[in-house]
Amino acid sequence: MHFLNRYPMTVIFKLLLIFSLYLSTLSHAQNQDSQSSSSATISLSKEQALDFFLIEMAMRENLSVDTLRDAFRDMKWQTTARQYMVPSSSTPTRKNWSAYRANVMNQIRLDAGKKFLQEHHLYLDQLEKETGVPSSIVVGILGVETVYGRNMGSFPVRDVLATFAFDYPKSPNQVSRSAMFKEQLYDHVLNCLPKTDQSSIDLSKLKSCLVQEGSFAGAMGMPQFMPTSIRKYAKDGDGDGIMDLRKSPKDAMQSIANFLKGHGWKTGEAIYLPISADMQTSAVVKELADGDPNPKYNLGDLKNKKVITKWPTSMNDASPALIVDLPSISKNGEDSIEYLVGLTNFEVITQYNRSFFYAMSVTEFGQAVINNGFASAKTSKPEKLQSTSSGRHDHKR
């Protein structure tokens, strides 16, 4: 829901008055330039749209608009980020699971995962008992996202969010994506404001938070959470009273587990089921593989279509399911596709990133780290555990 829908009518009335002033100014300017035109199109520039957004937010949150304007005064439109968001090439890239998987399962990432597991295995064990989210998935996400904090991005978050909110590249989903980034920018500002007294805001601290570095899309910290996810799912895992997803591995780990649990993680259930070799080329399987990560079927449906014949005892005919397709390209250019049955937990991982490749790589990489680092972890020096039962907080994705 767009943030305007949350406003009381008195605030909306004030906003309409402000907006009418903008339109009056623009209309006057256009009439000066082209008095003979009877069908002039009136629109806000991206700079004016941003300023209107700041006025809007100041009114709703009872903030000083001058403070917000000062916090955005040196904002720069991010042309490079725009190019990343909508690639210029009109030719779609052929998907290649083999190449994607090889990039994820590189030795540097695996070694970093082993080291991380050695340092945090006790906390991960405790977290898995409390949330039901496997250590392998938490470790997998942190490794795939940022190599445990090594690569958290280099774009100023304030600037990329504002760019996509008010200057999103032309595309079929431009309107909806622009609206989504306005929500993210709004929440990013809220996240950077003082949690208690907002009557005297330290401008330097506010700007420092706003322009922290992140991905080209505005994701932040070790788990690469978007601002809205930070507000909803971030946790204080180390018990220091601060949710710091950039520097606190425990905060990052518990926030990831909370995100997955909040999206419906099923404790003890499998993530996917294999499909037998003789069904890999089945026309039925190909037809069911529509690329949508939202389960449309259940295990009973797939059994009736002879896609699978059995499943774990913790599941039943009504358990949701989907067909996952993983296309690959061999070294000599030949195409092949591996098919799997994705279960509820697979779909939950795609809530983090709506990609079959991502969900599968997180699953396989995390398990590889656990298998590789298990013996070393059990013999490493235990770390001092902090309680995770106090100070529960709200939260990219």
N, C-alpha and C positions, 0 to 999 in steps of 0.2 A: 504493500500500500504506500502510495506516495506520501511524503511527510506533510504536505498541505492538508491531507485528510485528517490529520491528528489535531488541527488547530481549532480553538473555539471561534465562533462566528465573529466576535469583536476583533480578534487578531486578523482574521481573513479580510474584514472590512478595511482595516488600516492598511493591509498589504495592497488591496485593490486601489486605495487612494494613492499610495506610493507609486504603484505600477502606472496609474493614469498620468502621473507627473512625467514619468519616463516617456510614455506614449505621446504626451503633449509636446515634449521637447523634440522627440524624433520627428513627429508630424510637421512641426514648424520648420525643422531643418530640411526636410524633404520638399516641403512646399517652396522653400527658398530656392532649392536646386532645380525643381521641375514643377512649376506652377501649372503647366499645361496638362500634366498627367492626372487623370481622374481615378487611376487604379494603382496608386503607389503601395508597395508592400512595406509594412512596418514591422521591424524586428529589432531585437536587442543584439548588440555586439557581444562577443564572449566576455569582454571586460565588464560591460554593463550588466550582463546576466550574473556574473560572479558578485558584483557589488550588490545587486538586488538580493541575491542569496544571503549575503552577510547581513544586510538590513533585516531580512526575514528572520534569520537565526537570532540576531540581537533582540528583536522584539519578543520572540517566543521564549527565549531563555533568560530574558531580563539582563542582557549583557550590554556593555558599551559598544556601539557600532564602530566608534573610533578605534577602540582597542582591536577589534577584529580586522578592521581595515589596515591598521598598522602591522598586524601579524601576517597580512597577505600582501603588503605593499611591494615587496621585492619578489613576488611570485613570478616564475618564468614558465611559459607554455612549453611543454615537453614534446618537441617534434620527433625525437628518436623513439620515445615511448609509443607515439601514435603509429609509427611505422611498424613497430613490433606487434601492435594490437591487430592491425589489418595489413598483412603482407601485400606488397605491391604486385607480386606475381599472380597472373590469372590462371596459371596451370596448377591444379591441386597436387600436393606432394603425395606420392605413393606411401602408404603406411607400411612400416617395416618393424614388426615386433622383434625380430632377431637383432636388428641394429639397436633398437631402443633398449632392449634387455642387456645387451653387451655394454652399452654406455653406463647403465646403472650398476651392473655387477663388475665394475672395474676394481682393481686391487687397492687403489688409494681409498676409495669409499669403504671397501670391506675392512681395511686396516683401521680406518677411523671408527668404524662401527665396533670392531673388536675392542679398541681402546675405551670407547664410550661404555660398552657393556661391562668391562672390567671395573670401571669407576662407579657405575650406578646400578649394578645388578640387584643389590639388596632393595634399593628403592623401587626398582621396576617390579621385583617380586611382590613387594607390599602393595604397589599400585594395582597390579593384576588381581590380587586377592580382594581389594576394595571395590574395583570397578568392573572386573570381569573382562577387561580388554587385555589381550595377550601382550606380553613384553615385546614379542617379535614385531607386532604391528606398530607399536610406539617407536621402537628402534628403527623400523623400516621407514616410517614417515619422516623422521628426523634426518635419516641418511639421504633419502631421495630428495627431500626439499632443500636442504642447505648444507649437507655433509656435516651435520652436528654444529651448525653455526658458522662454518667457514665462509659460506657464500650466501649472505642474507640480502644481497642486492645493493645497488649504488645510486638509485634514483631517489630524489627528494619526494617523500610520500605526499606531502601537501600539494606539490606542483603536479604530480601525475594524476592525482584524484581530481583536482580542479580542471586539468586539461581534458580528461575523459568526461567529466560532468558537463562542461560547457563547450567543448570542441571535439566531440567524439567523431572519428572518421565516418564518412558516409558509408552506410552499409544497410542491409535489410533490417537489422535489429538496432539501428542507431538510437531510436527514441527510447526503447526499453533499457538499453545499456547506459545511456546518458542518465536516465532516472535512477538506475541502480547506483551509479557512481556519485550522484548527488547525495544519496542516502549514506554512502560510505564516507564522503567528505564531511557530512554533518556529524556522523558518529566519531570520526577522527578528531574533529575539533572538541567534541564533548569529552573524549578520552584524554585529551591534553589539558583540559581545564582542571583547576584545583577541585578536589573531591568534596571539600567543605565550604570554606569561605571564598566566594567568587566576586566579592565586592572589590578586592584589591588584587588584580591579576599581575603577576610578574611577567612582563612582555617577553623578556629574554628567555625565560623558561618555557613559556608557551610556544615561542617560535622554534626553540630547540627541539621540542617534542614534535611539532608539526612537520619539520623538515628532516626528521630522522630518515635514514636511508632504508629503502626497501626495494621490492621488485618493480619492474616497469608497470605493473598493474596496481601497485600500492600495498602488496602483502608484506608483512613485517615479522621480524624476529626469527628465532630458530625454527618454529613450526610454520612460518609464513601465513599468519592469520590476517584476514582483512579486518578493518576497524569494527564492523558490525559483529563479526565473530569474537573479537576481543571483548566487546561489551557483554556478550551472551555466554561465552564459554571459558574465558581465561580464569585460571586458578592460581592461588598463592601456594605453590607446592612446597616451598622451603620454610614457610611459616614466618617470614620476616615482615609481613604486613604490606608487602609491595608485590604487584604482579609485573614481573620483568621478563618478558619473553625473549629479550635479546641476550641477557647475561646469566639467567638462572635456568640451568638444565631441568631442575625439578619443577619449576613453574611451567616450562615448556612441555615436559612429559605429562604432568597432570592435566594440563589444558587440552592436549591431544586426546587423552583418555576421556575427558569430560565431553569433548566434541563428539567423539564416536558414540559414547553412551547416550548422549542427548539425541543422536540421530537413530537410535534404535538398535545398538549393538546387542547381539544375542550371545550371552555367556555360554561358553562351551560348545557352540555350534560351529560347523565347518564354514569355510569361506567359499569354496567351490567344490564341485564334483567332476571327475574326469568323464569323458565320453569315449566309449570303446572305439578301437581303431576301425572296425567295420562300419561304424556310424559316422565317422569323420567326413565321409564323402556323400552322406545321405542327402537327398534333395529336401527331405523334411527338415533336417537340421539347418540347412542353408536358408530355407524359407523363414524359419523361426528367428534367425540371427539378423535382427533389424538395426542393431547398433544402439538401441535405447537402453540405458542403464536402469530404467524403472521396470521391475518385474511385472510381466503381463500374464504369466502362467503360474502353475504350481507343480509340485513334483508328480502329482497324480496325472496331470495333463501330459507331462513328458514321458511318464511310464506308459500311458495309453498309446503314445506315438512311437514307443519302443526306443526313445532316445536314451533312457536309462532304465535299469531294472531293479535297483536297490539304492538305499540311502541309510545314513546313520540312524540308530534307534531313537535319537533325540528329536528326529524330524518325522513328519507324516505326509500324507497325500496332499494336505492343504498348505504345506510350507511353500512360500513364494519362491519363484525361480525365473531365470532368464537364460538365454543362450549368449555366451560370450564368444566373439570371434577375434582371433589374433592373427592377422595376415602378416606374412613374411616374404622377403625377397631373397633368393639364394645369390651366391656370388656370381653365378652365370645369368642372373636376371629372371629366373623362374619364380613364379608366384605359388604360394601355398598358404593354407589357412588351418590353424588349429582351433578346435571348438571345445568349449567347456560349459558346464552348467554353473552359472553364478547364483549364489544363495543370498539370503538377507544380508549377511555380513559383507559380502562383496559389494552389494548396492550401498551399504553404509559407507564403505571406503570411497566409493565414487561421489559421495556427498562432499568429500574433501577436494576432489578433483574429478570432474565428470569424464573420465577417460578410462577405458578398459585397460589400456597399457599401463596407466598409472597404478590402478588398483592391483593389477597382477604383479607389477614390479615391486611395489611396496611389500606385498605378501611374500614373494620369493626372496627379495633382498633381506628382509627382516629375518626370515627363517635361516638364511645362509649365515647371517651374523651370529644368530643364536647357536647354530651348529658349530661354527668356527671358533667362537669365543667362549663356549660353555665351560670347557675344562679350565681355562685360564681364569674365568670369572669366579669359579668355585674355590680357587686357591688364592685369589687376590685378597689384599687387606680390606676388611669390611669398613665401610664408611659409617659415620654417625648419622642415624636416622632422625629426621624431624617429624613431629606429629603432623598428619594430614587431616586430622579430624576437626581442627579449629580454623576459624577465619575463612569460611567458604565464600567465594566471590563469584560474581558474574564475569563472563568472558572478557579458512583466512583463513580457514580458509580460509 
